[in-house]
Amino acid sequence: MLPAAPEKGRTMAGLPVSLKIAMCFMAALWIVGAAAYCFDYPAELIGFTVLLGLGVAFAEWRAHNDTARRRKAAGESHD
């Protein structure tokens, strides 16, 4: 499903992190929505999943930005 990485250590062909997070979030929502529809679960399950997914996606985005900021700062201090 994922394209080949152009460089070692890079995933999903160098897509921006925010786009990768959004793609995973949307895929998870579709899977939960399809399962809820198939098993006749209430709509509240999807709402709970949206809120939980938004929280996790935001935490992942913040963690990546903090890490990238630290790496950039460390790289600039060595110059």
C-alpha positions, -999 to 999 in steps of 0.1 A, spaced: 0 0 0 28 24 8 51 36 -20 88 28 -19 109 52 2 132 73 -20 158 76 8 168 54 37 147 62 67 120 80 48 85 66 45 56 71 21 78 88 -6 87 118 15 51 131 21 47 158 47 41 144 82 8 163 85 -4 146 53 6 112 66 -11 117 99 -43 129 81 -43 99 58 -40 75 86 -67 93 106 -91 92 76 -84 55 70 -91 47 106 -124 67 105 -135 48 73 -127 14 89 -146 23 121 -175 37 102 -177 6 80 -175 -17 110 -202 4 128 -225 2 98 -220 -35 93 -226 -44 129 -254 -18 135 -234 1 162 -247 35 172 -234 67 156 -219 77 190 -192 52 184 -180 71 153 -182 104 172 -161 89 200 -136 76 175 -134 111 158 -126 127 191 -101 101 202 -85 101 168 -82 139 167 -65 138 201 -40 111 190 -34 128 157 -27 161 174 -4 145 199 15 127 171 18 159 151 31 178 182 56 151 190 69 152 155 72 190 154 90 191 188 114 164 176 120 182 143 125 215 161 151 200 184 170 184 155 170 217 137 182 235 167 210 210 173 220 212 137 223 250 138 243 249 170 270 227 154 276 251 125 
